[in-house]
């Protein structure tokens, strides 16, 4: 439990209310993997606007669950925001996608979802 994510800030936000923590874990699983796929597609298509939108939407949850990839996500977000033509953010994107995948699998197991 809590290898690929951390619950300390989640517990603090939820005031240790396990039902609320469960709800936050469910929200993570409903939103973040979908946003990660959107992000992956947007970067592949050099769709700067949707890259920025997806990354920006993911930031608070990635930060709350402390996946450890916030800085990488910000690099991808800024690539989209500032339309960094000719720059490559694929390494950072892969780091973010791998972290989301590992955290999602672990949350499903830990919360029986």
N, C-alpha and C positions, 0 to 999 in steps of 0.2 A: 504494500500500500504506500502510496505517495512517493514513488520513485521518479515518475515523469511529470509530476505536478506536486504542488504543496497546498495544503488547506489552511494554513495559519491565518492568512488574510480573509479567507472565506469564513472561517470560524468566527473571526473577530467581527466581520460584517454581519453575520447571522446571530451574533451573541450566543454562539454554541447551540442554537436551535437546530436539531438534527433534521427536522422536516424541511426547514428552509435550506439547509446545506444540500439535502437531497434534491430539492427543487433547482438550486443553482447548478448542480451537477447535470441534471436533466437538461437544463437550458444550454449548458455548454455543449452537450452532445447533439442537441437539436440545431444549434446555430453554427458553431465553430467549424465542424467538418464541411458543412455546406459552403460557408464563406471561404474556406481553404480551397475547395474545388473551384469556386468562382475566381479566386486569386490566381490559382495555377493557370486557368484558361485565359484570364486577362493578360497575364505576363506573356504567355505563349503567343498571343495574338497582338502583342505590343499595344494593348488597349490601356492607355495610361489612366484614363478617367476611372474605369472600373477597377483597375489595380489599386488606385488610391482609395476608392470607396470601400472596397472589400478589406483592405489592410487597416484602414482607419476604424472600421466597424469592429474588427477583431481585437484591436489593441487593449481595450479595457478588460476583456475576459482573459486574454493571454496574460496580462499583468496580474489580475486578481488570482488566477490559479498558478501563478509563478512558474510558467513553463521554461523560463530561462532563455527565451528567444526574442524578447521584446526589442532589443537593439537590431536584430536581424530583420524583424518585421518592420521596423521604422525605416531601414534601408530600402526595403521593397516599397513601402508606402511613399517614400520620398522620390523613388525612381518614377513612380506614377505621377505624383503631385507636381514635380518639376520637369516632367517629360524629358528624362535624361536619355535622349536619343544617343545611341552608340555605346552606352554603358550597359554592363551586364550585372543583373542582380540574381542570377539563377542559383548561385551558391547559397545565398541568404534565403532564397525561396525554398530550396530543398531542405535547409535546416529547419525552417518554420514548419513545412509540411510534415517532416519526420516527427517533430515534437508534437504536433497536433495528433498525428496518427497514434503515437505511443501513449499520449495522455488519454486519448479517447478510449483506446482499448483497456487501459488500466481503470479509468472511471467506470466503464461498463462492468468490469469484473468487481471492482470494489463496492459499487452501489447496486449490483445485481440488476443492471439495466439492459 
